[in-house]
Amino acid sequence: MRALKKVDYRILAELIKNSRLSDRQLAKNLGVSQPTVTRRRTMLEKEKLVEYTAIPDLRKLGFEILAFNFANWKQEASSEENIRVAKAFISKHPSVMFVSTGRGLGADRVSVSAHRNYADYHRYIQELKEHWGANIERIDSFIVSLQNDNILRNLSFKIT
């Protein structure tokens, strides 16, 4: 990967705010030429430093629950074969938005998933335990109701 220039970080910051900006508008916002933005943006895309996606309003799509799931896995669960099988399991569950290793809250795995209702969430957790129970020491969830009026900011990666 090439070393990033200051303009690359500025382009990334603008794209986080609004990924739909044209190269022309980015150039205007940053005070650089449009060809510079096009060239640097193309490099950022090729290097996979920026990808584009939509973050829908989950509540408006009928999801009632956003679940943050924390688990502890047994050491042998990290084999290449288990990782391959885990990726296949995740691909069958499109409501799972993020899965990774990590540290904190007494867990070494975290996932984020959205569910239409509690029954849907419960089915997912049961299937997870049935499929991976031998590898999971424990799993805990923090469940967010998307139906309440106390959501101060919707899920977004936009930095404001």
C-alpha positions as CSV (number, residue, x, y, z in Angstrom):
1,M,0.0,0.0,0.0
2,R,1.2,3.5,-0.8
3,A,1.7,6.1,1.8
4,L,-1.3,8.4,2.2
5,K,-1.0,12.1,1.6
6,K,-2.7,14.8,3.5
7,V,-5.3,15.2,0.7
8,D,-6.2,11.5,1.0
9,Y,-7.2,12.0,4.6
10,R,-9.2,15.1,3.7
11,I,-11.0,13.2,0.9
12,L,-11.8,10.4,3.3
13,A,-13.2,12.8,5.9
14,E,-15.4,14.4,3.2
15,L,-16.6,11.0,2.0
16,I,-17.5,10.0,5.5
17,K,-19.7,13.0,5.7
18,N,-21.3,12.3,2.3
19,S,-20.2,9.4,0.1
20,R,-22.3,10.7,-2.7
21,L,-20.2,13.7,-3.4
22,S,-18.9,14.0,-7.0
23,D,-15.2,14.5,-7.6
24,R,-16.0,18.0,-8.8
25,Q,-17.8,18.9,-5.5
26,L,-15.0,17.2,-3.4
27,A,-12.4,19.3,-5.2
28,K,-14.4,22.4,-4.6
29,N,-14.8,21.6,-0.9
30,L,-11.1,20.8,-0.5
31,G,-9.7,23.6,-2.7
32,V,-7.8,21.2,-5.0
33,S,-8.2,20.3,-8.7
34,Q,-10.8,17.8,-9.8
35,P,-8.2,15.5,-11.5
36,T,-6.3,15.3,-8.2
37,V,-9.4,14.2,-6.4
38,T,-10.3,11.7,-9.2
39,R,-6.7,10.2,-9.1
40,R,-6.5,10.1,-5.3
41,R,-10.1,8.7,-4.9
42,T,-9.3,6.0,-7.5
43,M,-6.2,5.0,-5.5
44,L,-8.2,4.9,-2.2
45,E,-10.8,2.6,-3.9
46,K,-8.2,0.3,-5.4
47,E,-6.4,0.0,-2.1
48,K,-9.8,-0.8,-0.4
49,L,-9.3,2.1,1.9
50,V,-12.8,3.4,1.0
51,E,-15.9,1.3,0.1
52,Y,-19.4,2.6,-0.3
53,T,-22.5,1.3,1.4
54,A,-25.9,2.6,2.5
55,I,-26.9,2.6,6.1
56,P,-30.7,2.3,6.1
57,D,-33.0,3.4,8.9
58,L,-33.5,-0.1,10.5
59,R,-36.6,1.0,12.3
60,K,-38.3,2.1,9.1
61,L,-37.4,-1.2,7.5
62,G,-39.3,-3.1,10.3
63,F,-36.4,-4.1,12.6
64,E,-37.2,-3.8,16.3
65,I,-34.0,-5.0,17.8
66,L,-30.3,-4.2,17.4
67,A,-28.2,-6.7,19.3
68,F,-24.6,-6.4,20.4
69,N,-23.5,-10.0,21.1
70,F,-20.4,-10.7,23.2
71,A,-18.9,-14.2,23.4
72,N,-15.9,-16.1,24.7
73,W,-14.6,-18.8,22.4
74,K,-12.4,-21.7,23.3
75,Q,-8.9,-21.6,21.9
76,E,-9.4,-24.4,19.4
77,A,-12.3,-22.4,17.8
78,S,-9.8,-20.2,16.0
79,S,-8.7,-22.8,13.5
80,E,-8.7,-22.0,9.8
81,E,-11.5,-24.6,9.2
82,N,-13.7,-23.0,12.0
83,I,-13.1,-19.6,10.5
84,R,-14.2,-20.9,7.1
85,V,-17.3,-22.5,8.6
86,A,-18.1,-19.3,10.6
87,K,-18.0,-17.2,7.5
88,A,-20.4,-19.6,5.8
89,F,-22.7,-19.4,8.9
90,I,-22.6,-15.6,8.9
91,S,-23.4,-15.5,5.2
92,K,-26.6,-17.4,5.9
93,H,-27.7,-14.7,8.3
94,P,-27.9,-11.3,6.5
95,S,-29.0,-9.6,9.6
96,V,-25.5,-10.0,11.0
97,M,-23.8,-6.8,10.2
98,F,-20.4,-7.1,11.9
99,V,-18.3,-9.9,13.5
100,S,-14.8,-9.7,14.9
101,T,-12.4,-10.7,17.6
102,G,-11.7,-8.1,20.2
103,R,-11.2,-7.6,23.9
104,G,-13.5,-6.1,26.6
105,L,-16.5,-6.8,28.8
106,G,-15.0,-10.2,29.5
107,A,-15.4,-11.3,25.8
108,D,-13.1,-12.0,22.9
109,R,-15.7,-12.0,20.1
110,V,-18.3,-9.4,19.2
111,S,-21.1,-9.3,16.6
112,V,-23.8,-6.8,15.8
113,S,-27.1,-8.0,14.4
114,A,-30.5,-6.6,13.6
115,H,-33.8,-8.5,14.1
116,R,-37.4,-8.0,13.2
117,N,-38.6,-8.9,16.7
118,Y,-37.5,-10.8,19.8
119,A,-38.6,-14.1,18.4
120,D,-36.3,-13.6,15.4
121,Y,-33.4,-12.6,17.7
122,H,-34.0,-15.6,19.9
123,R,-34.0,-18.0,16.9
124,Y,-30.7,-16.6,15.8
125,I,-29.1,-17.0,19.2
126,Q,-30.5,-20.6,19.5
127,E,-29.1,-21.5,16.1
128,L,-25.8,-19.9,17.0
129,K,-25.6,-22.0,20.2
130,E,-26.7,-25.2,18.4
131,H,-24.1,-24.7,15.7
132,W,-21.2,-23.3,17.8
133,G,-22.1,-24.4,21.3
134,A,-19.1,-26.7,21.6
135,N,-16.8,-23.7,20.8
136,I,-18.5,-21.0,22.9
137,E,-17.8,-20.7,26.6
138,R,-20.4,-18.0,27.0
139,I,-22.5,-15.5,25.1
140,D,-24.1,-12.3,26.3
141,S,-26.1,-9.7,24.5
142,F,-27.0,-6.1,24.9
143,I,-30.3,-5.6,23.2
144,V,-31.4,-2.2,21.9
145,S,-35.0,-1.5,21.1
146,L,-35.3,0.4,17.9
147,Q,-38.9,1.1,18.7
148,N,-38.3,3.5,21.5
149,D,-38.2,7.3,21.3
150,N,-34.9,7.6,23.2
151,I,-32.7,7.1,20.2
152,L,-30.6,10.2,20.2
153,R,-28.8,9.4,16.9
154,N,-29.5,6.7,14.4
155,L,-26.8,4.2,13.4
156,S,-24.3,6.1,11.2
157,F,-20.6,6.3,10.6
158,K,-20.8,10.0,9.6
159,I,-18.5,12.2,11.6
160,T,-20.1,15.5,12.3
